[in-house]
Amino acid sequence: MTHNFSEDEIVYGDSWGLVHRGVLEDKEIERMKALRDKVYGKNGVAVTTLKPIGRVEIEGKVYEARLENGYLDVRTKIKVVGIDFGYLLVEELKMEAK
């Protein structure tokens, strides 16, 4: 069965699933959308070990974050790839070879 959810009905990460209105209150969805709009695609650094949950700093502010799996050490550079139930979804920032 195919669902056609509008942008107002979901908060999403790149490929980490959907959160539908039936799960969360409207005000929580709006809070997560605002958080996503503020940090999505930005780079930061892990301020605790992420295994897979921990804290990251982005533009001087600390956020709760999680990885899809695995762990990252303190001071590892990260990139925000989505929001999931109030956590920033992050992945290690891979530096491109020159």
N, C-alpha and C positions, 0 to 999 in steps of 0.2 A: 504494500500500500504506500503510495507516494503522498507526502505532506508538502504543502506549499506555505511555509511560514514566512511572514514578512519580517523586515528588520526590527520592527517594534515588538515582535514576538520572541526573538531569540537574542542571546548573548553568546558569542562564539570565540573559539580559538581557531587557529589555522586549520587543523584537522582533528581536533580533540573533542568532537561531539557538540551537541546542542543542549541548551537549557530552555525548556518551554515554559510559558506562563503558568501552566498547571502546577509546576513544581515550586515556584517562588512567587512572593507578593510583588505587585507592580513596583513599589518603592525600592525593593531590593534589586530588581532588574534595572531600574533607572540608575541606582548607585553603581552597579557593575558596568553599565554602559558608560557612565561618566569616568569611571576608573580606566576602562579600556581606552576611551578617547584620549585620556591624559598620558598613558604610558605605552600603548601598543606600538611595537616597532622600535622602542627606545633601548639603548644599551645601558648597562649598569655593571655592578660588581656584587658578588656574593659576600655578605658580611658575616654569615655563619656557614657551616657546612650544610649543603642541601643533600638530604638522603632519604627520600627525595624532597622533603619539605624543609624549609628554612627561611632565612631573610635575605633580601637583596636591597641595595641602595641604588636609587635612580635619581639623578639631579638633586642630591642632598637629602632625599627622603627615603625612609626605610619601609619596606613592604613585606608582607608574608608572601612566599612564593613556593612553587613546586615544579619539579621536573616530571616528564612523562615516566621516566624510570631511571635507575642508577643514582649516582651522586656526584656532586661537585665540591671541591675544596674551597675554603675561605679565600677571598681575593680573586677567584676565577671570574673572568669577564662573561657577562650574560647578555642575552637579548630577549625582550618580552615578545611572545608569540600569541598570547591570548589571555583570557580571564576565565576562571572556572570556580564558581561558588565562592567568590571573594579572594581567591588566590591568584597571583600573577602566574601564568604559565610561562616558564622560561626554558631556554636552552643555552648551551655553551656557545659563546660568540667565537666562531672560528675565524682566525685571521687568514686572509688570502695571501698566498705566496706571491712575491713580486718577481 
